[in-house]
Structures are given as C-alpha cells and as structure tokens.
C-alpha cells in the first residue's frame, strides 16, 4: 500500500463558553482506496502565530506521497526533523505530528481490519475514568456559574472535576467551599491545575489554602513555570500530594525523571507529537516507576478516540484522566461522537476498525473555515478558553 494524497481541512467549532477552537482534520489517501483520518487539535492557543495550511499541506505531501504508511516509525522520525521539539507546551509542530500519526494508525489498522488498540497489543481496560474541567476563575461572580456547571454535569454522570486555579485564589477557595457545602461526597475534585501561572513558592502558598478543601484530591498539576524542574522538586518535597506535569518533549521528560520533579506524568498525544511518541513517553514513565494520566487540549472525537485507544492499552494509568473534549463543544465532525457514561470515556467498539470513528462530510463542510487566523481573540481568552467579559 502506498500513500497517494494528503488533505488538510480547517474547522472552527465553538465551545459552550463561546470560545471558537480551530482544528485541522487530516485525510491520508492510499492506492487501495482506504483513507486514514486524524486530527491536529486546538490551533487556537498560545503562542500567537498561525500556520499557513496550504503551505503545510504541500510540505506534508512532499514527505508522505509514495510512502508505505506502515513505516510509522520512520515517518515519525522524519516528522520530527521537519517539525522539531522545542521544549514548549503548546508547540505547534507537535500538533502537526500528532494529526499525521493519528491518521497513519487509522489507515494501517483499517487495512489490517483491526482496531488501533489491537495494533498496540490489545486492551487492559475498555473505559477510562475522566474528569470534567472547571475553567479558571477570573472574577468572584464566576463562582456561581461554575457551581451550575457542576450541577449540570453531575446530572450527566460526571462526578469528578479538575479545577483550574491560580488567577483568583479567593474565588477558587469560595468555589471549593460551595462545592463541599452543596455536594459533599457526591463530587470529587481530582486536581488543582495551576497551568504554570505561578512560581513554586506562590503555588505552595495557594496549595496550603486550597487543600483545606480536600474533595478527593489526587494530584497538584503544573505548579511551577514551564521547565522549572528544580521548582517542581522543591514543591514535591513540601507537599504530601502527588505532583503532576505534562510531557511535551523527551528531553523534558528525561530531566523530570533525573531531577525527581514529578510523581505522575500527564501524557497527551497532542503535546508530545502523536500516538507513537505518547507510547514511548508512557513506557519511559513505567520504567522510571511513575504513574501516568492521559491529558488533553480538549480534542474533538477523532483525537479523543485516538486517546481512548492509547489509554486503554496502557498499564500505568491508575488515576483519573482528562479527555472530555467532545462534551465541551456544540458540534463535531463525525457521525457518532465518542461515548461517555457514568463519568467514563469508553473506547470505540473493538469491531470498529481503525480509530473507530467516521467522518461526516456534511458536518465537515458546516464547520469548515478558510484558515487558522486569530482575528481579534485576546490573550486572556487564549489562556482561559472563554468568551469576553
């Protein structure tokens, strides 16, 4: 089998908050008529520069056309040469590598008439416990809005939440107090996610305030600036709660292992550059005796299905993971979205080949946009994924 063409389609899909995320849907065509699909998720994030989609499509065609899609390892090596790691969380090259690697796995698994998880050696589970995100409080009046989010999502079966913190600690504390008062043991806050906003000393002060409201807390996430491994280590020695950090390059992961900076690695294909790279990072964590969770940038169903296949094949995911992206959007581009039930992300049925999701061409046209431009989106919107207030 040979690759005959690469198609990239930009889509813009609003979240329930009003913020519009732009993604790129990947199609890899083959000479056997099989098409692999993938997702370059969430280009609407910092750093604030865009990708010329036409130029990217031409460049990827020059790398992929005529190649055997089963040469996944070699093609990934070449993708790293063209779109290298930069030790940055939202580095756009990893988004590109991720979408192409998704589509390669989908194409190859379809050709073999198996699911992607079977390409990974099978499953150790069929579902992943996941949490719904509560976005960062900027103003005290947002506390009531977020309490209503908890009410609504609890009715849908989501009983575990991840709280973004660090911008308004008074509001964060007020929210936690309200959750404890209204929901008690019905609701769990699995993590406080600082998203690198504070230095480790300020994060430590905030942690001491917020952990008075321990509602099943599993971990503290990203409580130091990016790549501040010493700061993570200092904080890890002070708190009894596990420290978690995202993996966005193998050099960074190596340093975190060497400096004993974290307890739990947050691994997401979008940030490390694809399913192939994510599996390597998870195996490295396992060798180092570390647990993993599956992270997210809040993907659509294609990217989330890829993560479900990955997460259900890993043995060292022992705590609540994050992928709930399809629940955050008003629409999608597939015929059937991935399934959530009782707070779990279910992997696509084993009888569905490849990633187990099918593009809906009408929805693809509905949400299609001309480019990945930023327009007048503010920095605060990019950081907090919200509409203007």
N, C-alpha and C positions, 0 to 999 in steps of 0.2 A: 504494500500500500504506500502511496506517495501523497504528499500534500500538494494540492493544486491551487489553492487560493486562501487568502486571509481577508475577512471582513471585520470592520470595527464600526459599531453603531452607538452613538452617544444618546443617552436618555436622561431626562430630568424628572425626578419623581418627588413630590412634596412629602415631608413628614407630617404627622398630625400637629406638630408645633407650628407649621407653616414654612419651615426652612426647606428649600429645594436642594436635594442632593443630585449631583450628576455622576453617572456611572457609564462605563463603556462595556457593551455586550460584544463578546468575541465569537466569531464563527470560523472554524478551521475546516475547509472543504478538502475532500480526498478524491482520488481517482476511482474509488469504489462506491462513490455516491453517499458515503457516510459523512455526517457533519458533526464535529465536536463543538460544544458551546462552553464558554467561560465568562467570567465577569471581572473586569477591572473596577473595583468598588471605590466609591466615595472620593472622586477627584475634587470635591468641593471642601477642601480642608487646607489649612496652612501646610507648607509655605505658599504664599500667594503668587504662584505663577501657573500658567496653563500649559497644556500640551496641544500642539498642532496635530490634530487627529489624522489629517490627510498625509502629512509627512510621516507620522508614526506608522500608519498602515503600509506605506511604501517601504519603509525601513524593515518592518517585520516580514513583508513578502520576500524581500531580498535574502533574509535569513532562512525562511521556512519553506518556500515553494521548492518542490522537487525532493524534499527530505522525507525520510521514513519517520512517521510520528512515534513509533515505538522506541526511537533513540532518545528517550526522555531525558536521561542523564546528560548526554552530550548536548542536547538542545538547551538544557538549563544552564550548562556551563557557558555556552555562547551567549545566552541572555544576560548572564552576569557580566560578561565582557562588554556587551552593548549598553547595559543599564546597571552599573555597578552599585554595590552597597556604599552608603555614605555615613553610617552610624547616626542616622537621623530617623526619628519615629515615623513621620509622615512622608518619607522619601518616595517620590513618585515612581522611580524605577522599580521599586518592589511591587507597586500596584500593577504595573505593566507585566512583570514577570509572573505575578500571581494569576492574572487573567489568561495568559497563554498556557501556563501549566495546568490550570483547571481544564481548559479546552483539550489539551493533549490527553489528559487522563480520560476525559469523557469520550473522546474519539476512539482511543485504544480499547477501552472497556466495551464500548458498543461493538467494535469489530470482533472482540473475543466473546461477545454475547454474555457478559457478566457485569456485575455492579463494580463501581470503583472501590468499594471497601474490600471486595474479593481480590482486587489487584494488590491490596495492602496486606493480604494474608488472612482476611476474614475479620469478623467482629468479635469483640469481647462483651459487647452490650448492644442493644438496639435503640437505646434512647439516652439522652444526656439531660441531667438536671440543669436548668438555666435560670437566670435572674433577669428581671426587667429593670432597665436603667431609670433612675430618678435624676434628672439633669440639674445642674448646679444652680443653687440659689444665688441670685444677684441682689434681690430685694426681699424684705420680710414678707411682703404681700404674696410672694410666690409660694410660701409655705402652704397656704390653703389650697392652691392649685395642685401642688404635688400630693397633698393628702387625698385629694379627689382622684388623682392618677392611681394611687394605691387602692382606693376603694374600687375603682372600675376594673383594674387588672386582677384584683383578688377575686372578683366575681367571675373572671375568665379563667381562673385556675392558677394564676401566677402568685405564689405565696412567698417568693424570695426576691429581694430587690438589691440593687447596687446603687449606692448613693455617691454621686459626685460632690466633693466637698472642697473647701479651701478659699472660696471667694468671699463668703459672708458667713463666718463661723457662728455668729449669733443666730442667723436664720437656720443654719444646719442643726444647731442644738435645739432650736424651737421645733423643727420638723421631727427630730428623733423623739423629743418629749411627747409630741402629739401622737406619733405612731405607737409608742409604748402605751399611752393612755387609752387610745381608741381600739387598737388591735391586739395588744398583748402578745400572747404566744402564737396567734394566728399568722403573724407576719414575721419574716426574718430579713434582717439587713445583713447581707453576707460580706460586704466590704465597704470601706471608706476609700474612695478613689480621688487622690489629690492631683492626678494628671500633671505632675511636675510643676505645679504652680508655686510651691513654697520650698524654701531651703529646709534641710532636715531638722534644724533646731525649731523653726516656726511650726513645722509639721508636728514635731514632738509635743509642743505646747497645745496644738489643736487636738491631737490624739488624746491627751490627758483629759481634755474637756469632753470629747465626744464618746469616749469609751465608758463613760458613766452610764451610757445607754447601750449596753451590750445586748443586742437583739439577735443573738446567734452569730455574732461576727466571726467570719472565717479568716479574714486577712485584711491587711492595710496595703493599698496599691499606690505605687509611684509616688512615695512621699519625699522625693528629693528631685533636684533638677536632672534633666537627661544626662546620662553618662557620669553622674556623681556616685561612683561606686563606693568611695570612702564614706560619703554621707549615708548611703543605704546601710552600710555595715555598722556605722555608729548607731543608727536608729534601731537596727536589728538587735543590737546588744542591750538596748534600753527597754524594749517592749516585749511582753510575752506573746503578742500576736504575730503570726507569720507575716513576713514582708514579701510582697509580690511585685514583679516588674515585667514589662513587655520585653520580648526578644525581637530586635529589629536588625541585628547583624550577628554573624557568628563570632566576630571579634569581640563584640559587646558581651555576648553570652559567655565567651571564654573568660573575660575579665570578671564578670559577676561570679562565676564559679571559683576563679582563682582567689578573689578577694572576699569570698563568703558573704556576698552582698544581699542575697535573697534566699528565701525558703521555697518559694513557688514561682515557677516560670509561667508567664502569660504568653502563650504561643498562638499566633494567628497567621494563617497563610498570607493575608494581605500585607502584613508588616514585615514578614521575613522573606516573602517573594515566591509563594506558591506551596502547593501540597508537598512537593519533593523536599523543599527546604524546611518546611514545618516538621516533617517526619524526622529529618536529621536533627533538628533542634530538640524535639521531644526525646529522641534516643540519647542525645548528649545529656539531657537533664536526668534521664533514668540512670545512666552510668554514674553521674555525679550524686546520685541518691536524692534527687529533688523531685517534688511533685510538679504537675502541670495543671493549668486550666486552659480552656480554649477561649481565646479572646475574640474581639470583634471590632470593626469600624461601623457596624450596623449595615450589613450587606443585604442585597435582595435575595430572592430564593435560590438563584443559581449559586452564588457564593456561599450561602448558608448550607445548601445541600452538600457542597464540597466539604465544608467544615464538619457536617454531621458524619459523613463517611470517615473523615480523618479521626474525629473524636471517638467514634465507636470502635475504632481499631486500635486505640492506644491503651496500654495497661496502667499508666501512671497518672491518669486523670481521676482524682479521688475527691475533688471538691466541686462546688457549683461553678459552671461555666457561664459565658456571656452572650452567645449568639441568639438575639431575639429580633434582629433587624427587620424581617418581613412584617412584624407586628407594629413597627414604628411608621410604616408608610401607608399612604392612602391607596396605593396601587402596586402592581408588579408587572413582569413581562412574561410570565409563564402561565400555562393553562391551569395548573394546580400548584398552589403555594406549598412550601414545606409545612409539616403538621406540628402543632403544639397542643399538648394535652396534659392537664394537671401539673403545669409548670415544667414539662419535659419537652425537649426537641427530639422528635422521632426521626430516625434515619429513614430515607426512602426505602420502600419495599425492595427486598432482595431480588424480586422478579423483574424489577425495572432496571434496564441496562444503563450503563454509564453512570452519570450523576443522578439519574432518576427523575429529572425534571425536563419538561418540554416547552420550548419557546412558543409563545402565542404571537404570531406575526401581526395581528390586529393591535394588540396591546403595545407591541414594539413600535408600531407606527404612531400610535396615540401619544406615547411619551417621548418620541424621538425629538432631539434638539439638534441645532445646526453645529454647535461646537461646545467646548468646555469653558467658555469665558466666564468671568466673575461678575460682571455688571457692577452693581453698587453694594454688594454684600460687605458688611463691616467686619472688622477683626473680631469683635465680641460675638457676632453671630457665628463666625467660623469656629471659635473656641467652644461656644456653648450650644451650638446647633439649634438656635432659637430664632423666632421672628423678632422684629424690632419692638422694643418697649421704651 
